[in-house]
Amino acid sequence: MNKPIEEQTLVERLRIRASIRRNNTERKSVQEGKPDRIAELLEKAADEIERKDNIINGLLEHIEMLKGGGNDNL
């Protein structure tokens, strides 16, 4: 079961929207079996947000480690 929209992350919402576009049989691109460029763009945006979130979280962990007196890594 999907979470209510208020509880979904932006990444989840972008991926859901891409999936909806790809599965909408009334869309011309779906009927013709062609890729949906907007859905692909939504997926790429979600991937990029996830990638940057991971970088930020890694940096925050590193900062916390350094605050704990672990200056050995500098």
N, C-alpha and C positions, 0 to 999 in steps of 0.2 A: 504494500500500500504506500502511496506517495505521501510525503509530509505536506501539511498545509503550506501554502505559498509563503506565509509569514515566517515559517521555520526553515525554508530552503535557502541555501547559499546562492549567490549570483551564478557561480559555476554550475550548480545543479539546474537552476532555471534556464541558463543558456543551453545546456545539453538537452533538457526536456523540450525546449522550443525547437531545437534542431530536429529532434526525433519526430515531433508532431508534424513539422513541415515535410519531412521525408516520407511519412506514412499517410499523408493526406492524399487519398486517391483522386481527388478532384483537381489536384495541381497538374498542370500540363507536363512539367518535368517528370513527375512520378509516372504519369500515363505513358510517356515516351521512354521511360527508363533512363533518363538523363540525370546527371548530378544536379543537385540544388545548390547553387553557388552561395545563397544566403545561409543555408543550413551549414555548409562547409565553413563559412565565415564565423558563424556562431560557435562552431566546434573549435576553430582556431583561437577565437577570443577566450573561450573557456580554458583551453590548454595553456595559453599565455598567462592568464590570471593564475592558474594553478602553479605554473613554473615560477612565477614571481613570488607567490605566497611561500613556496618552498624555500626560495633564496632568502626571503625576509625571515622566515622561521629559523633557518640555519644561522643567520647572522645574529638573531636575538639569543639563540642558544650559546653562541660563541661569546657574546657580550656578557651573558650571565656567568659563563665559565670564568671569564677574565675578572669579573667582579669578585668571584670567590677566591681570589688570590692566585689564580693559575696563570701568572704572567710568563710561564715557561715557554708558551707557544709564540711569543713575539719575536 
